[in-house]
């Protein structure tokens, strides 16, 4: 009985480990906000490397594609080749090229 319980625990731990590592960029999925003057910029990253970005909470987001590369979230242009922006991944959010922190909500 003890041996089968240990095997079960090992199998469950392995499944949880592989499930967490399997999807590209899943750790960055979420909504990030940055207060800029009277506006709040919003970056939404969704599963499947899709998302939206908006310069104000009051505006509709512009569709984006992204990838996670070298500790950063890189926004990809419409041609699917050009990097149009980059955010460094930090413990409490994403930092843009100008040093602004987009806090994870």
MOKAJO-V990756 format. One record per residue. N is the residue number from 1. RES is the residue in one letter. SS is DSSP state (@ for helix, = for strand, . for the rest). PHI is phi in radians with two decimals (* if undefined). Layout:
N/RES/SS/PHI
N/RES/SS/PHI
//
This chain:
1/X/./*
2/X/@/-1.08
3/X/@/-1.09
4/X/@/-1.20
5/X/@/-1.19
6/X/@/-1.13
7/X/@/-1.08
8/X/@/-1.07
9/X/@/-1.10
10/X/@/-1.11
11/X/@/-1.12
12/X/@/-1.10
13/X/@/-1.11
14/X/@/-1.12
15/X/@/-1.10
16/X/@/-1.13
17/X/@/-1.11
18/X/@/-1.22
19/X/@/-1.13
20/X/@/-1.28
21/X/@/-1.62
22/X/./-1.34
23/X/./-1.82
24/X/./-1.18
25/X/./1.37
26/X/@/-1.09
27/X/@/-1.25
28/X/@/-1.75
29/X/./-1.07
30/X/=/2.72
31/X/=/-1.94
32/X/=/-2.15
33/X/=/-2.26
34/X/=/-2.36
35/X/=/-1.31
36/X/=/-2.32
37/X/./1.13
38/X/./-1.51
39/X/=/-1.92
40/X/=/-2.18
41/X/=/-1.29
42/X/=/-2.24
43/X/=/-2.07
44/X/=/-1.99
45/X/=/-1.92
46/X/=/-1.96
47/X/@/-1.03
48/X/@/1.34
49/X/@/1.04
50/X/=/-2.05
51/X/=/-3.12
52/X/=/-2.47
53/X/=/-2.40
54/X/=/-2.50
55/X/./-1.44
56/X/./-2.66
57/X/./-1.11
58/X/./-1.43
59/X/./-1.84
60/X/./-1.21
61/X/./-1.33
62/X/=/-1.54
63/X/=/-1.08
64/X/=/-2.36
65/X/=/-2.09
66/X/=/-2.45
67/X/=/-2.48
68/X/=/-1.75
69/X/=/-2.58
70/X/./0.90
71/X/./1.33
72/X/=/-2.36
73/X/=/-1.72
74/X/=/-1.90
75/X/=/-1.46
76/X/=/-1.87
77/X/./-1.25
78/X/./-1.07
79/X/./-1.38
80/X/./1.12
81/X/./-2.20
82/X/./-1.49
83/X/=/-1.41
84/X/=/-1.85
85/X/=/-3.12
86/X/=/-2.53
87/X/=/-2.22
88/X/=/-1.32
89/X/=/-1.36
90/X/=/-2.19
91/X/./-1.02
92/X/./-1.96
93/X/=/2.78
94/X/=/-2.18
95/X/=/-1.89
96/X/./-1.47
97/X/./-1.08
98/X/./-1.60
99/X/./1.64
100/X/./-1.31
101/X/=/-1.69
102/X/=/-1.65
103/X/=/-1.40
104/X/=/-1.24
105/X/./-1.55
//
